[in-house]
């Protein structure tokens, strides 16, 4: 499977969106700080998931020897 998701680009897009809302007065300074903290948390969680090795767990063994 090809995986072309760019977490840094996602983070940058989200950050710019939050900054635009703050600069335009749509959110307060407190809401801005809260949104930044939430964004950081989401980004860290995402990177933890993306950095791991994906393993498929199976509850039963495959029998590839067909007689």
Protein Blocks (a to p, Z undefined) as FASTA:
>chain_A
ZZfbdfklmmmmmmmmmmmmmmnopacfklmmmmmmmmmmmmmmmmmmmmpccddddfbd
cdfbdZZ
